[in-house]
Each structure stands twice: as structure tokens, then as C-alpha cells.
Amino acid sequence: MTHLHLTLRAALLAGSASFACVPAFAQSTDPTVATQAGTVPAGDTAAAAQTAAEPRDPPGAQPPASDGEGMQDIIVTGNTSGKRTLFDSSSNVTLASSADIVRKAPRSTAETLELVPGIFVEGTAGPISNNYSVRGLRGGAQTFITLEEDGMPILYGGGGADFYFQNDITIARMEAVQGGTSGVLAPNGAGATINFISLKPSYDKATASARFTGTTYGDYRADGYFSAPITDSIAWSVGGYVQSQKGVRRTPFTFFGYNIKAMVEKRFDDGGTVRLTYKRIDQNNPYYADMPLRASANGDISSVPGLDLLRDDVGGSYFGQFLVPNASATGNPVRPFRSSEGVGVKANTYRIDIEKPVSDSFSLFAHVRYLDGSYDFNGIFPGSGSGTAGLTSAVNYLNPAVSPLAGLTPLRNASFTYFQVAQLRFPGVTQYGLRDIRTGAVTAASNTAALNALNGNGLLQQTVLNHQTLSTKDFGSNFGAKWDKTGGNIQNSLTVGGMYYNVRRRNDQSATATVVNDVANDSRVYDIVALNNAGQVLGSLTNNGLVNYGNWGQGLFQDEVNSIAGYFNDELQIGENLHLDFGARYEHQSVRVDVGNQAAIADPVQAGTQGLYDNVGASFNGTYTRVRDSYDKLAYTGGINYTLTPHVALYARGAYGFQTNGGNGGGLGGKPTGLTLYEGGARFQWTGFNASVIGFRTEINDLSYQIINPDNQAQQTNAVADSRTNGVQVDVDIRPISFFSLNVIGVYQDPKLTNLTFSATIPGSYEGNVPERTPKKLLTVTPSFILPSGLGEIYGRWKYVGQIFADAGNGIALPEYSVFSIGASFNLSDRININASLDNLTNAKGFTEGNPRQGQTQTIVNGYFYGRAIYGRNAIISATIKL
């Protein structure tokens, strides 16, 4: 996606907000205006104002045919001079206008990253908390990629940024840089930096737009944007959205929320600016975890009867609320779990940006932001821990000889097993049964016909209720100076700066518990009950469906990270054709973690609590153990670009960056993990044709990550691995005639694991395996047909994802899949645009993961395994009005 109609006029084709000046920032310190032709120098206020005031084409205008200038867009992300273009940059950069994003019609923030070649997105969790990886790195996380808004990381650590950012009408475009300067100019972005750039306040005239969006799955949203000048030198803007979400999978719940962003900017006669920004997010979101899937002998994966993998969700009304026994030391002896609340996110972000030219060649800058946020995560995890061992028939669950519950020991001071305790507690028991926790209906073990007919599959499973609250206070700053010098045939731009981050977090993941439920959409939760000869209920072995408590450990920690870094980036041009770029960043990080201590003897449950368990399981004892450490790390990069002709440029770059690992619930995350990237390629530009072909190599040593030990869910196991990836990436944009364009992006990569070790013994063979959840092949083809007379466009998309493995042991291979989508954008007038997108037209089946909480050596058992699937056919339609 080198170009994808990147002229800024194309932003209006999809009905995006009109704007009076094009943003130019990120790491750039130039208060320049990025245009198709070039930049306005810092300090040239009159020229900047003139460029900013240029009229924009109305929504009815079609994008012009490629004229060979497609790679002349100025890049502000990953570059500091304000002069590098796509063609002469020595970094791998992708640009996407607001029109490109609307055309993509992402169902989540993470899905916008699919516009960047080489990034694999696991977009199956819902609107937030999705995983993404780049250039062959291990999937299932968000490491080595930082998401930015207006050039500042949304979160210092990178992971979890999509909780606090959603793309909306206030975003003008997205820029991405992979490798290279990304690890120097941004913390924790050694793999890639994705920068969402906002519309800036209008100094020219009042502008406004609104967008109304609806979906076939019951989501509704209204976006709005307004900007106006206050005086000739002060302007303001406000924008955001309100929404109601049902989610792409069937659910009885509705989730509400809003997001608002306001800016006030003051510009000075010398070209300097001061901008204040406030952002507020308050919304609840659905969340989807894995579900049981059926695998045939030939490798075909299909739905379990009663649970459609394309549309259904195990969670539902039965998971609306549970009162889970908890350690008294937490201050909450009973902790509620509420699927009806989904993932609640609240945050206030305050920001100030200052640009100050000192002379024509020297300027200062400072960017400061503070995020005060929290989320309340209520998510279910079917098959976690018990895995396929807990997925068996209801008949087996009620048979003490083979029941998955048989080995549990529910008493603190005795080793009696589950059904032994039941015999002691209910001496008249002759058999067991299921009791629906809502209706009270009881089905006895002797009624095998009814049990085998349960939801058409006769299955029960165990599902973990994960309730996590995490509050974050994240202060970040980036400040420094830029010096430009031109002499003879040499132009040089040197930026020197510093960064300081302070991050404090408080985590509560206590009272993680397990319930017994069936395998169905909106599944039912059951108590296991003891019955006498007459079929009467003597008592319940479970507590409102809850089997046991404290399954993921005591669950509390607090941590603080302080990071201070110094960096420089130099961009040198010699003559017309040679560009040399190099930079480095040195970071010192100190980490403190207060790890909650686990009680030697678990607290008793409150008196009167139903069920066999007399204790709350692994639980907090009210004290913490403090651990500290500090780390120093250097990132560096160098690149060269040489334009052979006006149509062909060659570039090469090497970079070494790192991911800091901070603190976590088990203690320190360890020393930063280094990432080495090499890349080189060619860029081509002719009338109607833009392309880049890049070869790359990724080397990572000592990647450390936590996994839950499947044999002991309260125990975190640490994995350490090396990997090597060789690959090639293509990005082609063809416009052979005025009414047709074709974009092709793709990557072929060959990642291999080496030296994978675990802190606890986990069997399996891993040397030379493909890293888990990492495809070798990704390809997206997007043809567009431009309608005459500025009526809009009709477009299609074919997305191909190659085979991935669910586990590092490569025990479960998830098959390749293709997704076809179509869409259209119609301009009803100069001010009204209608955009429609139909995704997964053919109801293709695709799978992004197995059961990551089941360990590193997953297997298919009795034809079943746990995994997460893409959504079935669904559509979005939006109407945008420029007022």
C-alpha cells in the first residue's frame, strides 16, 4: 500500500471531515505542512497559512490518476527532517489516508494495521484487546509495536494501547514505519510504529462534519467533528463519537460508550505553535475468547453442533453476574464478575505540544502527555487450564469414576477428592445431576437420553471467569532541538532529544474462578447436584455453577517504571540522489514491582456459601514483596537511499532495537529483549505505477514471555526463545486507466524458533519450529473501480492468510484461509457520502489461535480442540455529511 490514493484530496472522497491544515508532526519538529509537492519551511508563516487555506476538493471529486508523484508524499513518522518522501526514504514506511481507512472499514483498531504490509492481526477478540505481530515475530501479543497518536505513544509499554484508542472521524491519516528509526524515535517500537494523526484546528473558517454508522450485527455509532478559528492566531476543534455495541457475535448484552477529543492551538508570528489537547474515553466493549471446535481426520475444522463458529459466542445471559468468593485481605471478600459489563475502559488524557523556531535553521520542541486510565475486564475463557480434558459429555461429568472434577480436592485441611467429599456431605446420595442455575430444572445422571441431547452435542466444559481491573497512570514526554544546515550540495538535519516516562499500575486479578457450562451459543451454566433415590436434590457440589476459586493465583501486584532516554537522528542528503540517515537512543529504565504474596493457607469462604469448596483457593495474604532492578540499553540504526533515476530508488537499512519488559504479576519482566532487523529493497514510480519490493531479516535473542502452566493454573511459566526470520515484502499500486486501480500488498517469511526453554519442564520438541501464531504468507489484493462524474467508487478485497500453528510445539496446524470483501462509496452530493462494506462475503472459515492458556504443546483430543475463529459475513454502512 505504497500509495492507495494517498493524495489528501482522497480523504474527502469517503466523506471524511474537511480540514484546514494537514498535520505534520510525530517525531518531526518542523511545524511544516505536508503536501503532495513538498513542505513549507519552518518560520514561513505566510506560506504555511496560504497552503493551509487551499480549498479542498468536495466529496464528489474522484481521486486523480497516478501521475508519477505517488511516492512524493512527505513522511513525518520515523523521520525528523520533514523532507523525506516515500521515494527517497531509507525506512520502510506506509501511509493510509482517512479514505483508505474508511475503505478498509475496520471492525477494530487492530484491523487498521492490516493496511501495513507484513503485520499479522489476530482481530478476533472484538473491538479491543486484539493481538498483532510484525515480520515473523511470535504472535499472540503486541510486543515490539507501539501505537501512537500524533507522534506520542498511547502507552509507554506498547501493549494494551488499543484499550485507550479507537479510530474515529478526528483522524486524518495513519502512518507506519517498520524497523529502522522506529526503535530509536519511539520506546518499545523496534518492530514498528503506527501513528494515527489527528485533524488540526482550522484557522481559515468553521468546518464541521458528521458520520452515522450502522451494522448488520447491531452496532450503531455517531461521529462528529467541528473546528473554527477564535482569532487569526487561535483556533479550536472538538470531535469524537457516541456508540452502542452488540458486537459481531451474538450476545444478549448491549455496550455503550463515548470518546471525545478537544484541541486549542495558538500559532505565533515566528511559525511556532502551542497546542493543548484533552481526550476522554468512557466505553464498554464486548470480548470474545476461544471456543470448542471440531477437527476431522483430514484437517478440516468445523463447528461443534449447537455452536456456530462464525457467529456464536459461548458467553451470554448466564454470565451476566457471578459473586465469586475472594480473600478477605483484598477488602472484597466477594468479588462480582459481570459479562454484562464486558470490558469497561475509562481514561483522561492531557497533552501539550510546543514548537518554537529560534532561527531559520534551529528550532525547539516539547511534547508532553499524561494518561490516567483504567479498565475493568470481565472476560470468559472456555477451556482454560482444563482444556480438552474438561470438554466431555454431560454423562461423564456426572460419573464419579471418569468426571473431569473427580481429582479436585475442595477442603483446606484434607486430601479428600471431589466426589468423596460429596459422599460425606450428602450421605443419602445415589446419583448426581445437572441443575440449570437460572431455571432450576434438574436432569439426573440416569436420564442419559436427555443428557446426550443437550444442545445437540451432549457436551459440558469448564470456563474460567477472568475479572481483571488495571489502573494506569502513564506520563510521557519527548523534548529536544533540531538543527538544519545547508551548504553547497549538502543538506543536513540533526535532531537531538530526550524522553522521560513514568508509569504506575495497580492490578487486581483476584478471584479468578471456573464454572461448568454447556457448549452452545449463550451457553447455560449448571450446578452439579447430589440426588437421592427419589430424585430429590440433597445439595449442590458447586456454587451457582462455580466449581472452585483462585485458579490463576493470588492476582494482585503494583508496579512503577521510570525511563529516561537520550537520542539523536541525523538525515543527510548529498547532492540530489544520495540520502544517508543514522541515529541512536540510549535508555535507562528502573523498575519496581510489589508482588502480592499468596496465603500459605487459603482463606475460608464466607459462611453459608454453597458448594463443596470451603476455601477461596490461591489468594492474597495482604502483604507484598518488593523487587527492584534497572536496565540500560542502546538502540541504533543506519540507512542509505540512492535514487538511480527519477523512477527507481534503492535503499538499505540495519537496526538494533529492544522491548522493555517492565513488571508483571510474577515479578520483574527481566532485561530488555533485543531485536535486530536488516532490510533492503527498491522503489519504483512511473505514471500509473508505484511499487516497492523489500527483503528483510529479523533476529531476536532471549525473547521472554509468560505462559500459564496448564498443569497448575496458579503458576506462571516463563518461556525464553530465539528466532530467525527471512522474508520478502511487496507493495504495489497500479492505476493503468483513470477508472481503475489495483493495490497488492503481501509478505512471504520463513520464521524459525531456536533455543526455546521453559522455567518449568514442559515436554515437546521446538528447535526449528515455526513460532506460534505466525503465518508464513500474507497477501491482500484490492481492486477499485472509480465511478464517472465523481459519483464515488466500488471496490473489492481478497485477503489471504497462510497456515499458522497454534502452539510452539507445532502440534495443531490452523489452515490457510481467504476472505473476500466488497464495498462501495457513493457521493450523493458535494456534502453527502454513503459508504458500505460487506466483509467475509463467502462465510469463509479462518482461525487465528488455538488455546494459548493450554500450554505450548497443544493437541486435538477426541476430535476437539479450542480455538478462535474469524467472524462470518457482516456489513457496515455509514453516511457522512460535510456541513
Summary of the structure (lengths in Angstrom):
residues: 883
radius of gyration: 28.1
end to end distance: 30.8
largest distance: 101.1
contacts: 3408
relative contact order: 0.14
helix: 8%
strand: 52%
